[in-house]
Amino acid sequence: MPRFFGTPDGVHVGQQFIDRKDLHEHGVHRPLQAGISGTGKEGADSIVVSGGYVDDEDHGDFIIYTGHGGNDPKTRRQVADQSPTASGNAGLITSRILGLPVRVIRGAHRGSSFAPPYGYQYAGLYLVSDAWAKVGRDGFRIFLFRLDRLPDQAEIWTRRPATSDPAFGTATISRRIRDTALSREVKQMYNFRCQVCGGTVPAFGERLYAEGAHIRALGRPHLGHDSLDNILSLCPNHHAQLDLGGMVILDDFSAATTSDLVPFADLTFASSHRVTLENARYHRHLWLAVA
Amino acid sequence: MPRFFGTPDGVHVGQQFIDRKDLHEHGVHRPLQAGISGTGKEGADSIVVSGGYVDDEDHGDFIIYTGHGGNDPKTRRQVADQSPTASGNAGLITSRILGLPVRVIRGAHRGSSFAPPYGYQYAGLYLVSDAWAKVGRDGFRIFLFRLDRLPDQAEIWTRRPATSDPAFGTATISRRIRDTALSREVKQMYNFRCQVCGGTVPAFGERLYAEGAHIRALGRPHLGHDSLDNILSLCPNHHAQLDLGGMVILDDFSAATTSDLVPFADLTFASSHRVTLENARYHRHLWLAVA
């Protein structure tokens, strides 16, 4: 049976399930133990949020979810590095890149006011809007995923989730919309050309199109600044490559593929424009968990 | 004074204004007569919606707005073609490409249940999410703009605007999110390579990233189909170029720049994949108003 993405027939958002077997039988979450259902090849189709990791955060409409592995279930402490190729983690990374919808199921636990009082609840479809690595409080590398709930699904919480995160509220909105006044200024400095490849996108009526890319992302959890030293003018291809972790910026301001750290271009800079190494290192760390 | 984009200091969403002079003095809408404030070079910073054109539609959270020119104010009929280089129209096209926020002001008129009972009301910031040409009912070319209200602004209508347009609800959401199951299938047919240039975007962990592009857009007003004959696998650059009217597809399935219709590439097709000429012609017509 091919992996199914989306809400299965006969299942509705908000539906309660007795146990993992019940979830399995309804096709909501197939594995009986793993929290993530998925593989790097296909993507992840569902996750169970059950408060097993100290770095998890549940805000209702969005969730910070810790990847799989290296965790001692008794103490909830990390005892080893997590791997980006472990199937659950690789599945969520693939889901982010492919834009696959992920079913989110909450299990009863104390850590979240959105969790059901008992058993499991299907919370609907979310998108993996961000993925990054960090060295967790126990000194080992973990992977974190941000999932945002897709719009136009049934409201299932009695109170409206706090929207305490306006800066990030735009994260799932298009790159064009996320543009700030400063990013428009940066693009104009370069006449809408890409600082990596020099390319641009012709738009209607002899106009050119480029994108302002924040190296260290705005909003939680990254809390980057909307400042000139954190913005590049990029073509959509290099913007996507930077956002999706296929490219990092090295200390000599060359652009390198993440997998081998081999530089493929030197960034072009206007005389009045610099970005700081701190921002480049922060972005690099997200993917390598090393500076 | 440089053109100001955004809500001026001291003005709040929902604020009432007596007349055009009052709007001018508060920096909400500077021209005293024109409906669109803007130029092709700088973009458009504000528009007044006052029901002057028969093709206008006001849905509260989104608006279909007719461009400037060729209209007889007495009869409200079109008597000439509209021009994409007229400053208001060029301004809104630039705002779309640059992602500039546009102040929307509604004047009292009978055509919209969101219009104020008298004078003018500042409705907040909107983004130009779409722009296209068509031959209107009077036989002349007009330009139409779709504007979508930015999130996280004050609610100013007593009733919640009808969300009668779920397919288009996602138009302002990122291209990644707009992916459908079929567009993922198309991207996989081409191994995440662009049918125009053969390129791809490297993402984290040896993955490749491409985008599924609907030639005739889903949702209103275009009502394209989510079907294999309407989807291309494109790199983000060529997707943006197609979306922003910098590229059209000719009848021999070559890609051409819109301004001169000179082909620069032949689309690559997998043996099991075809797109229909109707969809390519529909897209071309949006920009040229000629088949």
Boltz contact constraints between the chains, C-beta under 6 A:
constraints:
  - contact:
      token1: [A, 84]
      token2: [B, 205]
      max_distance: 6.0
  - contact:
      token1: [A, 97]
      token2: [B, 203]
      max_distance: 6.0
  - contact:
      token1: [A, 97]
      token2: [B, 207]
      max_distance: 6.0
  - contact:
      token1: [A, 97]
      token2: [B, 209]
      max_distance: 6.0
  - contact:
      token1: [A, 99]
      token2: [B, 176]
      max_distance: 6.0
  - contact:
      token1: [A, 99]
      token2: [B, 177]
      max_distance: 6.0
  - contact:
      token1: [A, 99]
      token2: [B, 179]
      max_distance: 6.0
  - contact:
      token1: [A, 127]
      token2: [B, 177]
      max_distance: 6.0
  - contact:
      token1: [A, 152]
      token2: [B, 166]
      max_distance: 6.0
  - contact:
      token1: [A, 166]
      token2: [B, 152]
      max_distance: 6.0
  - contact:
      token1: [A, 169]
      token2: [B, 152]
      max_distance: 6.0
  - contact:
      token1: [A, 174]
      token2: [B, 174]
      max_distance: 6.0
  - contact:
      token1: [A, 176]
      token2: [B, 99]
      max_distance: 6.0
  - contact:
      token1: [A, 177]
      token2: [B, 99]
      max_distance: 6.0
  - contact:
      token1: [A, 177]
      token2: [B, 127]
      max_distance: 6.0
  - contact:
      token1: [A, 179]
      token2: [B, 99]
      max_distance: 6.0
  - contact:
      token1: [A, 201]
      token2: [B, 237]
      max_distance: 6.0
  - contact:
      token1: [A, 201]
      token2: [B, 240]
      max_distance: 6.0
  - contact:
      token1: [A, 201]
      token2: [B, 241]
      max_distance: 6.0
  - contact:
      token1: [A, 202]
      token2: [B, 246]
      max_distance: 6.0
  - contact:
      token1: [A, 202]
      token2: [B, 257]
      max_distance: 6.0
  - contact:
      token1: [A, 203]
      token2: [B, 97]
      max_distance: 6.0
  - contact:
      token1: [A, 203]
      token2: [B, 244]
      max_distance: 6.0
  - contact:
      token1: [A, 203]
      token2: [B, 246]
      max_distance: 6.0
  - contact:
      token1: [A, 204]
      token2: [B, 245]
      max_distance: 6.0
  - contact:
      token1: [A, 204]
      token2: [B, 287]
      max_distance: 6.0
  - contact:
      token1: [A, 205]
      token2: [B, 84]
      max_distance: 6.0
  - contact:
      token1: [A, 207]
      token2: [B, 97]
      max_distance: 6.0
  - contact:
      token1: [A, 209]
      token2: [B, 97]
      max_distance: 6.0
  - contact:
      token1: [A, 209]
      token2: [B, 240]
      max_distance: 6.0
  - contact:
      token1: [A, 209]
      token2: [B, 244]
      max_distance: 6.0
  - contact:
      token1: [A, 235]
      token2: [B, 237]
      max_distance: 6.0
  - contact:
      token1: [A, 236]
      token2: [B, 236]
      max_distance: 6.0
  - contact:
      token1: [A, 236]
      token2: [B, 237]
      max_distance: 6.0
  - contact:
      token1: [A, 236]
      token2: [B, 240]
      max_distance: 6.0
  - contact:
      token1: [A, 237]
      token2: [B, 201]
      max_distance: 6.0
  - contact:
      token1: [A, 237]
      token2: [B, 235]
      max_distance: 6.0
  - contact:
      token1: [A, 237]
      token2: [B, 236]
      max_distance: 6.0
  - contact:
      token1: [A, 237]
      token2: [B, 237]
      max_distance: 6.0
  - contact:
      token1: [A, 240]
      token2: [B, 201]
      max_distance: 6.0
  - contact:
      token1: [A, 240]
      token2: [B, 209]
      max_distance: 6.0
  - contact:
      token1: [A, 240]
      token2: [B, 236]
      max_distance: 6.0
  - contact:
      token1: [A, 241]
      token2: [B, 201]
      max_distance: 6.0
  - contact:
      token1: [A, 244]
      token2: [B, 203]
      max_distance: 6.0
  - contact:
      token1: [A, 244]
      token2: [B, 209]
      max_distance: 6.0
  - contact:
      token1: [A, 245]
      token2: [B, 204]
      max_distance: 6.0
  - contact:
      token1: [A, 246]
      token2: [B, 202]
      max_distance: 6.0
  - contact:
      token1: [A, 246]
      token2: [B, 203]
      max_distance: 6.0
  - contact:
      token1: [A, 257]
      token2: [B, 202]
      max_distance: 6.0
  - contact:
      token1: [A, 287]
      token2: [B, 204]
      max_distance: 6.0
